[in-house]
Amino acid sequence: LFNLLLWAFFPDVYWMWWNAIGCAVTMLLTGLHSYLWPKALRKEILPYTLTRGEILREEHSWRWGYLTLLLYFVLIVVVLFWVQAVIGGGN
């Protein structure tokens, strides 16, 4: 939203600064929020909190997927080098 305001009302601000300004505004609002409202009790947030063991247990089932993606990446690179050699795209 703040970036939209920058775009609409401050045309002299270069667009690459929008991310930095948006980050600063987000950090400011987050800090203000945590200052004004008290912290949640641990027992209130416990159902929504992941432990390291839970993350590792969940990620274990993805190992074959990660390996498949890695092998697919290697296959793409090999095919691209082969195509370059066949076409003669070298120097």
C-alpha positions in Angstrom: 0.0 0.0 0.0 2.8 2.4 0.9 4.5 1.7 -2.4 1.2 2.6 -4.2 1.2 5.9 -2.4 4.8 6.5 -3.4 3.9 5.8 -7.0 0.9 8.0 -7.1 2.0 11.0 -5.1 5.8 11.0 -5.2 6.8 10.5 -8.9 10.4 11.7 -8.2 11.1 8.6 -6.1 13.0 6.1 -8.2 11.2 2.8 -8.3 14.1 0.8 -7.0 13.9 2.7 -3.7 10.3 1.4 -3.2 11.5 -1.9 -1.7 13.9 -0.3 0.7 11.3 2.3 1.8 8.6 -0.5 2.0 10.9 -2.6 4.2 11.6 0.3 6.5 7.9 1.1 6.8 7.1 -2.6 7.5 9.8 -2.8 10.2 8.5 0.4 11.8 4.9 -0.8 11.9 6.0 -4.2 13.2 8.0 -2.6 16.0 5.2 -0.3 16.8 2.7 -3.2 16.9 4.9 -5.3 19.2 5.4 -2.3 21.5 1.7 -1.4 21.8 0.3 -5.0 22.2 1.7 -7.4 24.8 3.3 -10.7 23.8 1.2 -13.8 23.4 1.4 -16.4 26.1 3.4 -19.4 25.2 0.4 -21.8 25.6 -1.6 -19.7 23.2 0.9 -19.9 20.4 2.1 -23.5 21.0 -0.4 -25.1 18.6 1.0 -22.8 15.8 4.7 -23.3 16.5 6.9 -25.8 14.7 9.7 -27.6 16.5 12.9 -28.6 14.8 11.9 -32.3 15.1 8.6 -31.7 13.5 10.2 -29.8 10.6 12.8 -32.6 10.0 10.1 -35.2 10.2 8.0 -33.4 7.6 11.0 -32.6 5.3 12.1 -36.2 5.4 9.3 -37.2 3.0 10.5 -34.6 0.5 14.0 -35.9 0.0 13.1 -37.9 -3.1 11.5 -34.8 -4.5 14.6 -32.8 -3.9 16.8 -35.5 -5.4 14.5 -35.7 -8.5 14.7 -31.9 -9.0 18.5 -32.0 -8.7 18.8 -34.8 -11.2 16.4 -33.0 -13.6 18.6 -29.8 -13.3 21.7 -31.8 -14.1 19.9 -33.4 -17.1 18.9 -30.0 -18.4 22.5 -28.7 -18.2 23.9 -31.8 -19.9 21.3 -31.5 -22.7 22.1 -27.8 -23.2 25.9 -28.5 -23.4 25.1 -31.3 -25.9 22.9 -29.0 -28.0 25.6 -26.4 -28.0 28.2 -28.9 -29.2 25.9 -30.2 -31.9 25.0 -26.8 -33.2 28.6 -25.6 -32.9 27.8 -22.6 -30.8 31.3 -22.5 -29.4 34.0 -19.9 -30.2 
